[in-house]
Amino acid sequence: MIETQNAATSGRDEVFQVEGHGIDPIPDEERHGSAKDVFWLWFGSNLTFTYVINGALAVAFGLSFWQATAVVVIGGLSFFAISAAGLSGIRTGTATLVISRAAFGVRGNWPAGLLNWIVSIGYTIVNTVVGTLALEAFFADLGWSGGLAPRALALAVTLALTFAVALWGHATVQFAERWMAYVLAVGFAALLVFLLPGADTAAPAAAPGASGWSLAFVVMLAGPFSYLPMPADYTRYLPRTTTLRAVTWSGALGGFVSSVALGVAGVAAATQTDMTDAVAGAEQLLPGWFQPLFLALVLGGSVTNSIITLYSSSLNLQVLGIPWSRAKAIVISAAVTAVGSLGALFLTDFTASLLSFLSLLIIVFAPWGGVFLADMLLRRCRYDTDALHTGAGGGYWYRAGYHPAGVTALLAGMVFAALTCDSELWTGPLVAPLGGADLTLLGAPVAALVYVLLARGRTAVPAAS
């Protein structure tokens, strides 16, 4: 039986009205929009200060301006894969983590679904903390500082902006990302104009080693990889006539432009000043009159990114079996985000530890993404939509709910990633023999190759619907 958590509610997808659908398939008569909507989604949600930090880190790892810029550009190109994965939502009308049941089985898909929810909430907490601190600094510039009140109000405003948009749902998310992108794009363009002319483009005294290059790539690609469980969440309302070419180019261009522009800004800033505290470091390179606007940009970028992660987390909870509507499920995610943010801001500073933990999860999500994309290619993105929402006895139940090829490939990729990971919390035994290189991201092609070898020509695959 197809899951119908929201089937009894209105299916209208309108701005400033609570969305009626969750992970249930979107009927053709309710499909709307065009591939251009995907451009604004990925463009707006990636106008976030995180990419400035990533660019600065590439320089901190020993890369020159031009070397770090090359890594930023290559990282931006990964949005072609992220955006192409959205075709699965057009074909099925449902969320990415429902579609991935085809690759892993209904039960085999559950652990990755749980980890993805943790990652979504973790990044939402990090963005909320960054936005709160930026707004608190803005209050200080206005003359209001000291005590708990400014920070408490800053947190309340940041959470309210994020939660309200995500609660309303898909149409409001698309609307907010587009209009916030207009404002943020102008502001971040000005930021780039201020930072780029002073960049030191000379080569460093010593060439970066394998460790520097690999860490820079991991930092740049970890963000886009974290989106892999989300693309279909935002394409499932598009008409079935939307083409792969249109959705891929629109989404890829949006993510590429914003991530590369801000990444280059971070690279430029790091060649001029200490970016250990990235917000403070960038702020001191800006004219005084622009600094309050800069803090507003940091807040806005944090909110635009948090909106999509919080929205997808509500669909994620439905995939995990929470028998509530999407709008009710999002309250759980918002509550956990609020508690985590309160802890980070008022009780103990665990933001650095949280980021280390989240970065370690690339061991899971790089191989997961490799299997998911390989499965999508093998099937030519054709799925039995009814079977995706069916439990025992359905076409994607496989063996006791697990797809042996998908689970085996995922484990193979995870083992490779764990052996070659170099992070604060874990260093794999192959890192030293490899000269300090971190090859975690290669867990994706390893898992994809294993999956293709095991699954190709073995049609435990239902007929396309």
Number of C-alpha atoms within 10 A of each C-alpha: 11 15 19 17 19 19 17 10 12 11 16 14 20 15 17 16 15 22 24 22 25 29 28 23 22 21 13 12 8 12 18 13 13 18 20 14 21 29 23 25 25 32 27 28 29 27 32 27 26 23 25 26 25 28 30 30 25 30 26 19 17 21 26 24 24 17 18 29 23 15 25 29 18 16 24 25 20 18 26 19 18 26 30 22 27 28 28 25 26 27 23 28 27 27 28 28 27 28 28 28 25 30 28 29 28 29 19 23 25 22 11 18 21 16 15 25 22 17 22 27 23 22 22 30 28 23 26 31 27 25 28 28 22 25 26 24 20 22 18 14 13 10 9 13 15 10 8 9 12 20 21 15 15 23 23 14 16 23 25 14 15 25 23 15 27 28 25 21 29 29 21 21 24 21 18 20 27 22 12 18 25 13 13 23 18 11 17 24 14 14 23 18 12 19 21 17 10 13 18 17 13 10 13 13 8 9 11 15 14 14 20 20 20 21 22 27 22 24 20 28 23 20 21 19 23 22 19 25 28 26 25 29 26 26 33 27 26 26 21 17 9 16 13 18 12 17 26 22 18 24 27 24 22 26 28 23 18 23 33 26 23 26 32 28 29 32 34 30 32 27 22 16 15 14 21 13 10 20 18 13 17 26 18 12 16 15 9 10 8 15 18 18 15 22 23 19 25 24 26 27 26 30 29 29 25 29 26 27 24 27 29 32 29 29 28 31 23 23 24 18 11 15 15 16 23 28 21 13 21 25 15 14 24 24 13 17 24 20 11 21 26 17 16 19 19 11 10 9 12 15 19 11 12 17 14 15 17 19 19 21 18 26 24 23 28 28 29 31 27 27 32 28 23 24 22 21 13 15 15 12 20 18 21 19 21 17 24 25 23 16 17 15 12 18 20 29 23 20 14 12 20 21 23 18 20 30 20 17 29 29 17 21 32 26 20 22 29 25 20 27 28 25 15 11 11 14 16 19 13 19 19 14 9 13 11 21 20 29 23 31 26 20 33 30 18 22 30 27 18 21 27 18 12 15 21 13 10 9 9 13 17 15 11 13 11
